[in-house]
């Protein structure tokens, strides 16, 4: 079986070279692009298995790159940012990024997240035929579709899996660690803020009253009637 291919789209040459070198040592095939337009072209040409994508890029930014490559086909995206900006994170996650890391980051952690996201992309879990009713929402696992009053609400694959996981057991509180393991496939405890950011993105799309925060523990979906 051939090694997974990764596109690294990063304008800081030192960071791009370091990330590429580490990933190549781990057995991945890696190509680099230094700006938005060449990053999109690289993804169109090589069709990588995963993209490591900086938010701030020349030409057009990483959010636009993510939007364009996700419009062509679903692909795992790990975003990098030098800014701890919640707005950037929510926008990136809302258009299909799977996770993000803030610079500076641990190379070991980056590799672990890349491996987990690739494993997740290869999973084909069986899903029940049952449609979940949560207030005025219908969650259809078979079609991977969410509707409110017959209007389809677009969710990214990660957002849907997160909502499905919580909605499958209404009232049950899932810890961040449980959600990271079940939805992202992370075996280590890093990435707790990823869960928080995705919950925030879901609330923006579905309303603030659907997902309950249990402070210091995690999150739950409460059934609001059928």
Secondary structure by P-SEA (a helix, b strand, c coil): cccbbbbbbccaaaaaaaaaaaaaaabbbbbbbccaaaaaaaaaaccccccccccccccccaaaaaaaaaaabbbbbbbbbccccaaaaaaaaaacccccccccccaaaaaaaaaaaaaaaacbbbbbcbbbbcccbbbbccccbbbcccbbbbbcaaaaaaaaaaaacccccccaaaaaaacccccccccaaaaaaaaaaaaacccccccccccccbbbbbbccc
